[in-house]
Amino acid sequence: MRTPTTPGVGILLLDTRFPRVLGDIGNEDTWPFPVRYKTVDGATPEAIVQGDPRELLGAFVAAAQELIREGVQGITTTCGFLSLLQDDLKSSLAVPVATSALMQIPLINALLPPAKRAGVITISRNSLSTAHLLAAGAPIDTPVIGTDGSLFSTAILGNSPELDTAAAQVEIRTAAQELCQRHPDIGALVLECTNMPPYAAAVAKATGLPVYSIYSFVSWFQSGLRPRIF
């Protein structure tokens, strides 16, 4: 039975050991509202980003059902690549599901001036496919750049216990600038990776563009699950 103190958002955590710094989806202090976590055993960054997350669908459904029994009103995840599970999860669960920051792309495109569109920064361009974009409802020609081979990507995908946040900020900011140089029609940026929000402000400052992430998505999600009392 739900109580007023039960978190509205339940977050399915990947099976990780890398640092969850402030701003990361997996750091409870990131959120200005209560959330509840459940780890999906075996769902390592490598298995989800470089493998096929659909092979772990049963484990994600089971973990989500546990969170629902504990009273959460909506489910999200800690990896943008889990857009591939969006349809299956929402069909299997009795609450709204928001798997990926990529799902914001259609709305962002609708907000931008004519001839402008959203661009994506991902942890692995080599792994992000048209299937991931289609599952999120995004155009398949969405401009995308990855941080492949960076210290950031290596640490997260390798599930390292250490993370150089200063280097990560430079790498992600540089990728954003390069993407905007390649595609002058970009009017906003979306951070696919749920570990990138700590660097969103630096990206916005460097590019002069709005930057959306899992933080903006889940904050919006929460605002509907638990409307503010005025």
BAGU-268127 format. One line per field, with one value per atom (N, C-alpha, C, CB): x, z, y. Coordinates in Angstrom, 3 decimals. Glycine has a CB too. Example, Ala and Ser with C-alpha at 12.3 -4.5 7.8 and 13.67 -1.06 7.14 Angstrom:
BEGIN
x	c(13.190	12.300	13.200	11.308	12.850	13.670	12.900	14.084)
z	c(7.800	7.800	7.800	9.046	7.080	7.140	7.870	5.725)
y	c(-5.690	-4.500	-3.300	-4.473	-2.250	-1.060	0.030	-0.598)
This chain:
BEGIN
x	c(0.842	0.000	0.872	-0.950	0.556	1.352	1.092	1.058	2.136	2.020	2.554	2.786	2.255	2.741	4.258	2.249	4.990	6.447	7.071	6.995	6.284	6.827	7.276	5.778	8.506	8.956	8.043	10.375	7.878	7.083	7.844	6.615	9.161	9.988	10.806	10.917	10.725	11.575	12.624	10.741	13.881	14.994	15.659	16.028	15.679	16.352	17.829	15.716	18.662	20.103	20.797	20.691	21.744	22.622	23.515	23.473	24.088	24.959	26.355	24.987	26.644	27.865	28.649	27.521	29.928	30.765	31.470	31.796	31.273	31.930	31.314	31.801	32.045	31.554	30.279	32.631	29.330	28.084	28.186	26.833	28.815	29.085	27.789	30.156	27.804	26.625	26.245	26.878	24.995	24.519	24.250	25.529	24.907	24.665	23.294	25.788	22.584	21.257	21.275	20.667	22.406	22.499	22.902	23.443	23.084	23.393	22.089	24.483	21.658	20.367	20.302	20.098	21.456	21.478	21.318	22.775	21.380	21.143	19.723	21.389	18.797	17.382	16.808	16.607	16.014	15.370	14.071	15.091	13.870	12.709	13.173	11.532	12.437	12.855	12.681	12.072	13.632	13.558	13.856	14.562	13.534	13.855	14.590	12.564	15.661	16.513	16.333	17.966	16.571	16.646	17.687	15.242	18.711	19.757	19.299	21.049	19.579	19.273	20.544	18.751	20.588	21.791	22.158	21.584	23.443	23.947	23.856	23.209	23.168	23.024	24.200	21.680	25.360	26.563	26.533	27.836	27.305	27.352	27.717	28.347	28.672	29.086	27.948	30.289	27.208	26.120	25.005	25.563	24.749	23.643	24.035	23.131	25.217	25.624	26.198	26.652	27.051	27.736	27.108	29.172	26.137	25.407	23.975	25.446	23.082	21.666	20.873	21.173	20.390	19.670	18.394	19.344	17.881	16.649	16.845	16.157	18.089	18.367	18.150	19.790	18.103	17.903	16.531	18.986	15.618	14.289	13.620	13.403	13.688	13.035	13.541	13.236	14.843	15.426	14.969	16.960	14.850	14.369	12.906	14.550	12.088	10.673	10.529	9.910	11.287	11.187	11.590	12.063	12.683	13.136	12.116	14.512	11.542	10.538	9.292	10.165	8.895	7.721	7.957	7.362	9.180	9.502	9.321	10.938	9.813	9.669	8.198	10.422	7.404	5.980	5.294	5.309	5.660	5.084	5.464	5.547	6.615	7.060	6.402	8.575	5.614	4.796	5.150	4.812	6.187	6.525	5.436	7.899	5.343	4.290	4.796	3.593	6.109	6.694	8.084	6.738	8.539	9.824	10.712	9.620	11.979	12.983	14.225	13.326	15.241	16.431	17.697	16.428	18.822	20.097	20.956	20.864	20.310	21.066	20.180	21.667	20.634	19.866	19.670	20.529	20.558	20.456	19.265	21.738	18.665	17.508	16.227	17.325	16.347	15.186	14.683	15.548	15.588	15.203	14.190	16.435	14.097	13.156	11.879	13.811	11.768	10.627	9.289	10.698	9.076	7.780	7.503	7.718	8.520	8.320	8.058	9.538	8.764	8.554	7.182	9.639	6.789	5.491	4.347	5.327	4.583	3.560	3.483	3.846	4.574	4.646	4.315	6.015	4.297	4.151	2.859	5.362	2.418	1.142	1.310	0.381	2.506	2.782	3.493	3.642	3.559	4.301	5.786	4.129	6.396	7.809	8.520	7.971	9.676	10.501	11.932	10.428	12.262	13.533	14.747	13.473	14.595	15.782	15.639	16.084	16.730	16.757	16.506	18.096	16.769	16.548	15.079	17.049	14.178	12.754	12.337	11.965	13.210	12.916	13.074	13.821	13.763	14.109	12.893	14.863	11.818	10.670	10.088	9.583	9.997	9.456	10.397	9.211	11.687	12.657	12.591	14.078	12.524	12.424	11.166	12.425	10.089	8.839	8.934	7.688	9.860	10.012	10.956	10.505	11.851	12.914	12.413	14.059	13.125	12.777	12.867	13.705	12.205	12.292	13.752	11.503	14.043	15.374	16.381	15.891	15.907	16.778	16.334	16.760	17.278	16.957	17.895	17.041	17.519	18.337	19.482	17.481	20.616	21.741	22.011	22.997	22.674	22.882	24.361	22.200	24.711	26.037	25.846	26.738	26.523	26.377	27.714	25.778	27.650	28.863	29.520	28.550	28.747	29.305	28.582	29.220	29.175	28.599	28.618	29.358	29.611	29.721	28.564	31.034	27.933	26.869	25.472	27.067	25.356	24.033	23.538	24.073	22.454	21.959	20.661	21.746	20.241	18.946	17.823	18.699	18.019	17.002	16.788	17.404	17.865	17.737	16.961	19.133	17.266	16.569	15.098	17.242	14.819	13.438	12.634	13.387	13.247	12.556	12.216	13.413	13.011	12.772	11.864	14.089	11.451	10.606	11.363	9.552	12.681	13.531	13.810	14.854	14.001	14.352	15.679	14.435	15.763	16.979	18.148	16.718	17.864	18.951	19.401	18.518	19.007	19.431	20.955	18.837	21.586	23.049	23.524	23.538	24.520	25.026	26.546	24.520	27.116	28.554	28.775	29.279	29.845	30.154	31.449	30.230	31.609	32.865	33.696	32.594	33.500	34.200	35.706	33.924	36.297	37.735	38.211	38.413	37.321	37.705	37.914	36.636	38.529	38.679	37.310	39.498	36.365	35.013	34.359	34.159	34.326	33.691	34.385	33.687	35.705	36.467	36.144	37.969	36.030	35.742	34.328	35.926	33.360	31.967	31.718	31.000	32.113	31.867	32.705	32.149	33.873	34.711	34.356	36.133	33.350	32.882	34.034	32.215	34.823	35.990	35.589	36.964	36.290	35.991	36.477	36.606	37.146	37.660	37.172	39.210	36.955	36.488	37.105	34.943	37.784	38.394	37.334	39.693	36.643	35.539	36.010	34.749	37.195	37.714	37.973	39.016	38.581	38.827	37.515	39.711	36.563	35.263	34.577	34.364	34.647	34.006	34.609	34.134	35.925	36.601	36.221	38.137	36.202	35.910	34.484	36.119	33.541	32.140	31.883	31.204	32.486	32.362	32.957	33.052	34.116	34.772	33.938	36.162	33.341	32.480	31.282	31.997	30.717	29.560	29.933	29.007	31.069	31.507	31.766	32.770	32.361	32.630	31.332	33.470	30.349	29.067	28.389	28.141	28.442	27.818	28.543	27.792	29.853	30.604	30.238	32.108	30.025	29.654	28.238	29.779	27.355	25.935	25.457	25.082	25.630	25.230	23.729	25.659	22.945	21.493	21.056	20.770	22.006	21.642	21.201	22.833	20.026	19.490	19.402	18.153	19.681	19.678	20.422	18.213	20.897	21.658	20.986	23.100	21.082	20.556	21.703	19.399	21.874	22.896	22.266	23.475	22.654	22.102	22.456	22.602	23.697	24.229	23.758	25.759	23.272	22.760	23.869	21.891	25.116	26.256	26.823	27.349	26.195	26.674	26.059	26.424	24.927	24.348	25.280	23.161	26.275	27.170	27.912	28.173	27.959	28.727	27.824	29.671	26.515	25.561	25.757	24.141	26.004	26.170	27.390	26.291	28.469	29.681	29.418	30.844	28.633	28.283	27.428	27.537	26.465	25.603	26.409	24.486	27.342	28.169	29.060	29.026	29.612	30.540	29.844	31.283	28.603	27.895	26.852	27.228	26.419	25.356	23.988	25.679	23.848	22.599	21.932	22.852	20.618	19.951	20.489	18.407	20.608	21.101	20.109	22.528	19.633	18.670	19.315	17.393	18.844	19.481	18.459	20.697	18.904	18.006	17.532	18.703	18.333	17.907	16.676	19.059	16.699	15.534	14.334	15.857	14.583	13.496	12.813	14.024	13.606	13.035	12.406	14.118	12.967	12.352	10.955	13.240	10.830	9.514	8.603	9.659	9.124	8.371	7.799	9.273	8.646	8.240	7.142	9.448	7.229	6.264	4.841	6.665	4.725	3.406	2.997	3.382	3.964	3.661	3.267	4.865	3.968	3.708	3.598	4.834	2.463	2.331	2.593	0.927	3.233	3.518	2.213	4.445	2.148	0.982	1.220	0.718	0.341	0.500	-0.463	0.247)
z	c(0.000	0.000	0.000	1.224	-0.851	-0.933	0.272	-2.226	0.714	1.765	1.213	3.061	1.867	1.363	1.255	2.244	2.002	1.986	0.961	3.357	0.309	-0.696	-1.922	-1.093	-2.387	-3.594	-4.777	-3.947	-5.622	-6.828	-7.907	-7.351	-8.016	-9.075	-8.553	-9.665	-9.271	-9.003	-10.097	-8.917	-9.708	-10.665	-10.727	-10.280	-11.922	-12.146	-12.394	-13.343	-11.443	-11.515	-12.271	-10.121	-13.115	-13.677	-12.573	-14.845	-12.834	-11.876	-11.993	-12.135	-11.191	-11.387	-10.099	-11.966	-10.299	-9.158	-9.379	-8.894	-10.547	-10.790	-9.874	-12.293	-9.613	-8.685	-9.189	-8.451	-8.310	-8.617	-8.039	-8.037	-8.781	-8.300	-8.286	-9.179	-7.581	-7.520	-8.932	-6.607	-9.269	-10.625	-11.392	-11.379	-11.007	-11.603	-11.152	-11.206	-12.029	-11.698	-10.491	-12.893	-10.302	-9.220	-7.882	-9.586	-7.797	-6.531	-5.978	-6.713	-4.855	-4.294	-4.038	-3.002	-3.736	-3.446	-4.706	-2.746	-5.879	-7.126	-7.173	-8.332	-6.562	-6.747	-5.640	-6.829	-5.977	-4.968	-4.445	-5.540	-4.758	-4.291	-4.016	-5.344	-3.184	-2.877	-4.067	-1.694	-4.234	-5.267	-4.599	-6.453	-5.283	-4.759	-5.834	-4.302	-5.430	-6.361	-6.240	-6.130	-7.344	-7.362	-8.407	-7.674	-7.974	-8.895	-9.691	-8.126	-10.982	-11.852	-11.977	-13.269	-11.281	-11.267	-12.672	-10.355	-12.991	-14.280	-15.372	-14.709	-15.099	-16.104	-16.000	-15.924	-16.412	-16.374	-17.518	-16.455	-17.424	-18.535	-19.861	-18.229	-19.821	-21.048	-21.642	-20.774	-20.783	-21.267	-21.895	-20.133	-21.356	-21.851	-23.061	-20.757	-23.017	-24.099	-25.281	-23.590	-24.989	-26.057	-26.374	-25.692	-25.565	-25.807	-26.196	-24.583	-25.935	-26.251	-24.954	-27.227	-24.480	-23.204	-23.201	-22.853	-24.380	-24.441	-23.867	-25.879	-23.805	-23.204	-21.695	-23.517	-21.102	-19.663	-19.328	-19.068	-20.280	-20.066	-18.813	-21.288	-18.636	-17.485	-16.165	-17.519	-16.083	-14.856	-14.617	-14.919	-15.685	-15.544	-15.118	-16.855	-15.704	-15.334	-13.865	-16.242	-13.441	-12.061	-11.078	-11.855	-11.378	-10.489	-10.455	-10.940	-11.606	-11.664	-10.869	-13.122	-10.968	-10.227	-8.723	-10.624	-8.292	-6.870	-6.439	-6.583	-7.262	-6.938	-6.891	-7.962	-7.799	-7.822	-6.572	-9.082	-6.148	-4.914	-3.704	-4.702	-3.800	-2.712	-2.779	-2.749	-3.825	-3.865	-4.860	-2.594	-5.700	-6.657	-7.718	-7.318	-8.333	-9.314	-10.753	-8.968	-10.934	-12.268	-12.242	-12.799	-13.375	-13.482	-14.507	-13.862	-14.147	-15.092	-14.942	-14.870	-15.764	-15.748	-15.753	-16.949	-15.585	-15.531	-16.773	-14.321	-17.930	-19.182	-20.355	-19.385	-21.165	-22.321	-23.359	-22.952	-23.368	-24.336	-24.045	-24.341	-22.875	-22.527	-23.191	-21.037	-24.105	-24.946	-25.660	-25.980	-25.896	-26.559	-25.743	-26.818	-24.441	-23.580	-23.320	-22.268	-23.865	-23.541	-23.793	-24.345	-24.975	-25.299	-24.464	-26.774	-24.281	-23.510	-22.039	-23.645	-21.482	-20.076	-19.838	-19.589	-20.688	-20.462	-20.689	-21.385	-21.508	-21.726	-20.552	-23.019	-19.782	-18.700	-17.333	-18.659	-17.235	-15.936	-15.869	-15.646	-14.650	-14.448	-14.145	-13.327	-14.406	-14.161	-15.375	-12.872	-15.484	-16.595	-16.542	-16.577	-17.719	-17.840	-18.706	-18.439	-18.239	-18.976	-18.994	-18.331	-19.988	-19.958	-20.296	-20.886	-21.179	-21.784	-22.005	-23.094	-21.762	-22.046	-23.517	-21.627	-24.379	-25.818	-26.142	-26.578	-25.260	-25.500	-25.510	-24.451	-25.051	-25.067	-26.463	-24.083	-27.354	-28.650	-29.431	-29.485	-29.572	-30.341	-29.757	-30.402	-28.445	-27.825	-28.026	-26.328	-27.852	-28.048	-29.470	-27.726	-30.434	-31.835	-32.080	-32.761	-31.372	-31.532	-30.941	-30.878	-30.022	-29.364	-30.100	-27.964	-30.895	-31.513	-32.719	-31.946	-33.050	-34.240	-35.505	-34.365	-36.569	-37.836	-38.268	-38.938	-38.842	-39.350	-38.237	-40.213	-37.004	-35.905	-35.391	-34.761	-34.829	-34.307	-33.165	-35.418	-32.426	-31.311	-31.815	-30.301	-31.114	-31.346	-30.088	-31.776	-30.235	-29.117	-28.845	-29.401	-27.560	-27.116	-26.379	-26.199	-26.838	-26.265	-25.770	-27.287	-24.864	-24.337	-25.364	-23.071	-26.357	-27.370	-28.701	-26.897	-29.588	-30.927	-31.674	-31.725	-31.397	-32.076	-31.734	-31.718	-30.580	-30.124	-30.325	-28.679	-30.426	-30.559	-31.998	-30.169	-32.147	-33.479	-33.806	-33.585	-35.048	-35.425	-34.626	-36.928	-34.200	-33.397	-32.068	-33.151	-31.462	-30.196	-30.416	-29.594	-31.510	-31.800	-32.112	-32.984	-32.930	-33.270	-32.039	-34.295	-31.141	-29.920	-29.030	-29.146	-29.156	-28.374	-29.102	-28.041	-30.323	-31.098	-31.765	-30.228	-31.877	-32.433	-33.915	-31.657	-34.686	-36.098	-36.249	-36.793	-37.252	-37.401	-37.932	-38.330	-38.446	-38.919	-37.851	-40.185	-36.614	-35.517	-35.457	-34.161	-35.420	-35.318	-33.978	-35.462	-34.045	-32.846	-32.841	-32.791	-31.646	-31.459	-30.185	-31.390	-30.170	-28.994	-28.338	-29.364	-27.096	-26.378	-26.393	-24.914	-27.420	-27.549	-27.343	-28.926	-26.529	-26.311	-25.286	-27.582	-24.789	-23.788	-22.424	-23.688	-21.526	-20.161	-19.527	-19.320	-19.834	-19.304	-19.764	-19.727	-21.069	-21.595	-21.106	-23.114	-21.067	-20.620	-19.177	-20.775	-18.332	-16.910	-16.708	-16.108	-17.387	-17.188	-17.806	-17.796	-19.060	-19.720	-19.121	-21.204	-18.588	-17.930	-16.478	-18.030	-15.992	-14.612	-13.617	-14.411	-13.851	-13.027	-11.694	-13.771	-10.611	-9.317	-9.224	-8.205	-10.272	-10.265	-11.508	-10.202	-11.327	-12.425	-12.299	-12.441	-13.344	-13.368	-13.875	-14.277	-12.961	-13.350	-14.091	-12.130	-13.751	-14.460	-15.924	-13.792	-16.175	-17.551	-18.270	-17.571	-17.560	-18.168	-18.638	-17.179	-17.835	-18.222	-19.504	-17.095	-19.602	-20.800	-22.014	-20.604	-21.844	-22.963	-23.484	-22.534	-22.578	-22.982	-23.582	-21.780	-22.999	-23.535	-24.936	-22.603	-25.121	-26.428	-27.474	-26.333	-27.085	-28.012	-28.433	-27.366	-27.480	-27.780	-28.778	-26.488	-28.560	-29.472	-30.872	-28.934	-30.944	-32.247	-32.974	-32.076	-32.236	-32.857	-33.416	-31.837	-32.667	-33.121	-34.327	-31.985	-34.398	-35.560	-36.807	-35.298	-36.631	-37.768	-38.253	-37.383	-37.305	-37.626	-37.083	-37.037	-37.857	-37.397	-37.147	-38.411	-37.607	-37.398	-36.042	-38.490	-35.220	-33.888	-33.016	-33.230	-32.411	-31.555	-30.099	-32.028	-29.777	-28.392	-28.363	-27.832	-27.196	-27.040	-26.030	-26.604	-26.301	-25.394	-24.987	-26.059	-23.697	-23.170	-23.015	-21.800	-23.878	-23.790	-22.480	-24.945	-22.058	-20.919	-19.602	-20.967	-18.714	-17.429	-16.454	-16.805	-16.847	-16.025	-16.479	-16.062	-17.508	-18.049	-17.432	-19.499	-16.733	-16.192	-15.321	-15.403	-14.610	-13.848	-14.722	-13.092	-16.022	-16.929	-17.852	-17.762	-17.626	-18.498	-18.487	-18.082	-17.316	-17.234	-18.019	-15.776	-17.966	-18.722	-20.219	-18.339	-20.641	-22.060	-22.513	-22.314	-21.695	-22.046	-22.157	-21.004	-21.244	-21.267	-22.504	-19.997	-22.875	-24.003	-25.350	-23.977	-25.449	-26.737	-26.845	-26.959	-25.723	-25.739	-26.049	-26.739	-25.910	-26.247	-25.013	-27.286	-25.071	-24.018	-24.008	-24.220	-22.830	-22.693	-21.852	-22.049	-22.429	-21.751	-21.444	-22.616	-20.386	-19.914	-19.171	-19.004	-18.590	-17.759	-16.561	-17.290	-16.140	-15.008	-15.389	-14.550	-16.545	-16.970	-17.209	-18.249	-17.758	-18.082	-16.821	-18.911	-15.865	-14.637	-13.776	-13.835	-13.819	-13.091	-13.647	-13.179	-14.986	-15.621	-15.260	-17.154	-15.311	-14.989	-13.579	-15.120	-12.634	-11.239	-11.084	-10.375	-11.859	-11.701	-12.047	-12.580	-12.850	-13.149	-12.154	-14.545	-11.729	-10.771	-9.409	-10.618	-9.034	-7.756	-7.969	-6.727	-8.474	-8.730	-7.461	-9.278	-7.663	-6.537	-5.959	-6.979	-4.653	-3.967	-3.762	-2.600	-4.299	-4.188	-3.126	-5.566)
y	c(-1.204	0.000	1.247	0.009	2.213	3.417	4.307	4.167	4.961	5.961	7.266	5.534	8.406	9.691	9.788	10.784	8.940	9.022	8.084	8.710	7.254	6.346	7.142	5.276	6.916	7.621	7.360	7.209	8.382	8.195	7.465	9.519	7.749	7.176	5.999	8.243	4.878	3.725	3.632	2.413	3.464	3.487	2.121	4.569	1.539	0.258	0.517	-0.514	0.128	0.350	-0.765	0.472	-0.393	-1.412	-1.958	-0.837	-3.107	-3.796	-3.195	-5.352	-2.150	-1.361	-1.175	-0.008	-0.756	-0.395	0.943	-1.490	1.578	2.859	3.928	3.272	5.013	6.034	6.711	7.082	6.838	7.536	8.947	6.768	9.843	11.191	12.005	11.882	13.132	13.985	14.427	15.213	14.244	14.516	13.233	15.363	12.154	10.840	10.338	9.825	9.651	9.148	8.210	8.434	7.514	6.548	7.114	5.511	8.441	9.099	9.669	10.228	9.167	9.575	11.075	8.824	11.692	13.129	13.980	13.496	13.370	14.096	14.655	13.181	13.939	14.229	15.100	12.948	16.122	16.957	16.343	18.333	15.074	14.318	12.890	14.349	12.144	10.776	9.843	10.244	8.932	7.895	6.560	8.178	5.494	4.164	3.374	3.409	2.694	1.956	0.448	2.314	-0.234	-1.693	-2.093	-2.339	-2.833	-3.272	-4.492	-3.593	-4.472	-5.609	-6.438	-5.140	-7.547	-8.386	-8.848	-9.600	-8.731	-9.176	-8.123	-10.387	-7.026	-5.965	-5.004	-5.201	-5.464	-4.635	-3.628	-5.509	-2.544	-1.589	-2.250	-0.489	-3.156	-3.837	-4.658	-4.736	-5.372	-6.220	-5.403	-7.059	-4.203	-3.396	-2.561	-2.497	-1.937	-1.034	-1.803	-0.023	-2.760	-3.473	-4.822	-3.666	-5.230	-6.463	-6.174	-7.358	-7.120	-6.958	-6.984	-8.068	-5.817	-5.777	-6.594	-4.364	-6.907	-7.698	-9.095	-7.796	-9.546	-10.843	-10.828	-11.266	-9.632	-9.495	-8.921	-8.615	-8.956	-8.379	-8.949	-8.629	-10.253	-10.873	-10.324	-12.363	-10.084	-9.553	-8.113	-9.621	-7.326	-5.954	-5.925	-5.190	-6.780	-6.836	-7.236	-7.832	-8.234	-8.705	-7.607	-9.947	-6.896	-5.825	-4.690	-5.292	-4.361	-3.302	-3.687	-2.998	-4.942	-5.397	-5.312	-6.832	-5.571	-5.408	-3.965	-5.864	-3.045	-1.625	-1.214	-0.768	-1.731	-1.401	-1.929	-1.974	-3.136	-3.678	-2.824	-5.128	-2.175	-1.305	0.071	-1.155	0.315	1.514	2.580	2.100	2.392	3.448	3.553	3.177	4.726	4.989	5.069	6.265	5.001	5.046	4.449	6.482	3.952	3.265	3.957	1.788	4.163	4.613	3.734	6.115	3.996	3.147	3.994	2.192	3.333	4.042	3.837	3.606	3.673	3.609	3.971	2.214	4.927	5.356	4.267	6.523	3.284	2.195	1.288	1.379	1.442	0.626	1.106	0.611	2.068	2.393	1.140	3.490	0.199	-1.049	-1.848	-1.900	-1.580	-2.300	-1.520	-2.634	-0.302	0.551	-0.140	1.830	-0.641	-1.237	-2.477	-1.588	-3.318	-4.547	-4.241	-5.465	-3.269	-2.943	-2.322	-1.999	-1.392	-0.753	-1.741	0.467	-2.770	-3.797	-4.769	-4.564	-4.850	-5.834	-5.253	-6.441	-3.920	-3.281	-2.463	-2.388	-2.207	-1.523	-0.040	-2.180	0.503	1.922	2.512	2.113	3.850	4.457	4.103	5.976	4.025	3.663	4.693	2.238	5.155	6.122	5.604	7.556	4.804	4.089	4.929	2.958	5.936	6.537	8.034	5.866	8.762	10.202	10.482	10.804	9.518	9.692	9.932	8.470	9.537	9.705	11.175	8.955	12.060	13.490	14.118	14.204	13.414	14.010	14.501	13.006	13.710	14.216	15.507	13.155	15.596	16.801	17.988	16.568	17.766	18.846	19.367	18.367	18.455	18.880	19.716	17.656	19.369	20.119	21.522	19.365	21.717	23.009	23.953	22.805	23.393	24.193	25.003	23.284	26.082	26.867	26.009	28.094	26.448	25.714	25.530	26.453	24.384	24.047	23.758	25.173	23.667	23.262	21.896	24.315	21.131	19.807	19.455	18.746	18.421	17.955	17.085	17.176	17.157	16.262	15.465	17.046	14.347	13.420	13.195	12.083	13.195	12.764	11.451	13.847	10.415	9.086	8.557	8.128	7.620	7.009	6.096	6.227	5.638	4.735	4.891	3.279	5.677	5.833	4.515	6.900	3.695	2.408	1.475	1.746	1.706	0.815	1.381	0.498	2.715	3.324	3.146	4.835	2.412	2.064	2.794	0.558	2.646	3.206	2.555	3.026	1.311	0.627	1.340	-0.835	1.829	2.564	3.861	2.870	4.555	5.818	5.561	6.551	4.574	4.265	3.878	3.150	3.111	2.687	3.875	1.686	4.950	6.165	7.146	6.840	6.803	7.691	8.821	8.255	8.678	9.736	9.496	9.823	10.559	10.395	9.647	11.766	8.791	7.989	8.815	6.811	10.017	10.864	11.876	11.597	11.651	12.521	12.551	12.040	13.730	13.793	13.202	15.262	12.358	11.668	11.705	10.195	11.922	11.768	10.966	13.158	10.181	9.380	9.812	7.922	9.408	9.630	8.346	10.090	7.527	6.244	6.411	5.622	5.534	5.550	6.559	5.812	7.408	8.406	7.754	9.510	8.503	8.017	7.782	9.011	8.677	8.543	7.242	9.736	7.019	5.810	4.548	5.837	4.601	3.434	3.093	3.681	4.108	3.873	3.335	5.168	3.927	3.505	2.130	4.540	1.951	0.672	-0.447	0.787	-0.082	-1.071	-1.287	-0.671	-0.538	-0.679	-0.502	-2.053	0.537	0.806	1.435	1.718	1.126	1.751	3.189	0.946	3.675	5.043	5.790	5.046	7.109	7.944	9.325	8.031	9.760	11.090	12.072	11.120	12.746	13.612	14.858	14.013	15.358	16.541	16.205	17.060	15.043	14.607	14.337	13.351	13.736	13.435	14.703	12.690	15.737	17.000	17.563	18.029	17.524	18.028	17.185	18.026	15.867	14.964	15.148	13.512	15.250	15.379	16.759	15.136	17.782	19.142	19.228	20.156	18.616	18.633	17.904	18.003	16.771	16.029	16.880	14.711	17.602	18.454	19.548	19.084	20.160	21.221	20.680	21.898	19.501	18.883	18.558	17.609	18.040	17.701	18.957	17.002	20.037	21.286	21.877	22.307	21.690	22.157	21.362	22.059	20.067	19.211	19.496	17.737	19.856	20.028	21.372	18.861	22.436	23.779	23.924	24.807	22.939	23.026	22.488	22.273	22.068	21.580	22.753	20.826	22.601	23.653	23.277	24.043	22.017	21.537	20.212	21.380	19.848	18.606	17.687	18.906	16.390	15.371	14.465	14.551	14.291	13.386	12.007	13.904	11.088	9.726	9.053	8.876	9.225	8.477	9.079	8.447	8.240	8.713	9.102	7.651	8.884	9.303	10.641	8.245	11.246	12.518	13.780	12.536	13.725	14.952	15.804	14.601	15.228	16.102	17.115	15.264	16.869	17.717	18.544	16.861	18.480	19.163	20.673	18.828	21.235	22.686	23.144	23.128	22.366	22.707	22.627	21.771	21.650	21.514	22.693	20.185	23.074	24.203	25.497	24.366	25.696	26.901	26.927	26.987	25.771	25.703	25.867	24.389	25.408	25.416	26.520	24.086	27.043	28.044	27.460	29.107	26.132	25.460	24.851	24.379	24.649	23.886	22.453	23.893	21.875	20.503	19.707	20.475	18.616	17.752	16.399	17.567	15.772	14.540	13.700	14.851	12.615	11.810	12.616	10.519	13.606	14.437	15.264	15.368	15.887	16.672	15.761	17.476	14.568	13.646	13.122	12.477	12.676	12.118	13.217	11.371	14.421	15.533	15.824	16.799	15.811	15.964	14.795	16.069	13.594	12.373	12.468	11.118	12.837	12.984	14.041	13.350	15.119	16.214	15.774	17.398	14.728	14.179	13.111	13.608	12.300	11.244	11.829	10.307	12.872	13.530	15.052	13.196	15.524	16.965	17.790	17.279	18.910	19.802	20.350	20.965	20.417	20.986	22.473	20.271	23.299	24.752	25.299	25.442)
